[in-house]
């Protein structure tokens, strides 16, 4: 009925690594009926730290069979059996990957002794194989070798079968396919509590720290998609092993979810959120007033002490943008940090320069155009409110933008009547504006302008 499997490998993820040893114990849940074990030549180098952990050297596997040579035996041994392992998705991913490389589809029902142990013998200090067996009085012979760990896992399975008074094993095998994909350390209750509504979700590690933030129109559907992918990369498997909990916040609609996700990523800086962290802006355009009263623009490195008017990833992008604005509004390249000259700028005595660089144009007139440029930096410089679906039938969501600057979002009762713009401002959360937020709003308004209330 059961095929209890343990493998040793050249690394921690199936993609790019191989199996060095496999052991399989067949059992009816009470006693072992047959077994199979063999070293396997992974056809790749075994790193030193793996040898230190398992004791398996490159010399030991040099004359061992390849996986292809024992694939038929492994296939027959596990056929019509439930594939059991401690953190089953790890072992299963390697075996499935090896069969896939041979052009063979490998599909078996799975049972995870980590997840079962958490249900049947709860509240233990640790559910790693070594610590769990220590707590339950199961002796492991030859730890970190396939036979020793597989035999200990089989004894653990026998104990769990005997103690399973609430039929957790039967329930596990009857669960929908998607539930069997859950990471080993993630409580089923966390997943089942997820709503099928729009919002933001958080993955937490064993200490409760947020390691990933995501947004979704349907939170439950999106979360399961993380676990149903076919990636066996190091990052994917490391991510799955670190997930111990999920929490969420309802947002009512996709726009609020996008805005809240962006804020939360910057708040928690989660280890597994790469996209928005990669596009962090490095340089910005700043402004200041010089001793003659002229407002100057300049390009500088983004820092936490001063917020730029607008920011960019690369300095050349900032220079190109500012050059275009200087030409469009007839500003002085020298007063905008684009030209280092002792006196007049290169545009002096042309239609693009009124002489501000040598004080021929007074500061008040020049500053009027500078302020027009600054206003143009933000999205259309409009003041508006976006009203959308709330988290329940009795409320609306609102997104508030003043003169192009995002002020935040909030929720109001449907019965609340607001006529003045300043009233809307009292309902928002005061989140900071940034380039990513501006991009979200810009893309949204391309196709959803009907929800806009202009002021």
Secondary structure, 3 states (H helix, E strand, C coil): CEEEEEEEECCCCCCCCCEEEEEEEEECCCCEEEEEEEECECCCCCCHHHHHHHCCCHHHHCCCCEHHHHHHHHHHHHCCCEEEECCHHHHHHHHHHHHHHCCCCCCCCEEEHHHHHHHHCCCCCCCCHHHHHHHHCCCCCCCCCHHHHHHHHHHHHHHHHHHCCCCHHHHHHHCCHHHHHCCCCCCHHHHHCCCCCCEEEEEECCCCCEEEEEEECCHHHHHHHHHCCCCCCHHHHHHHHHCCEEEEEECCCHHHHHHHHHHHHHHHCCCCCCHHHHCCCCEEEEEEECCCCCEEEEEEECCCCCCCCEEECCHHHHHHHHHHHHHHHCCCCCCCCCCCCCCCCCCCCCCCCCCHHHCCCCHHHHHHHHHHHHHHHCCCCCCEEEEEECCCCCEEEEEEEECCEEEEEEEEECCCCCCCHHHHHCCCCCCCCCHHHHHHHHHHHHHCHHHEEEC
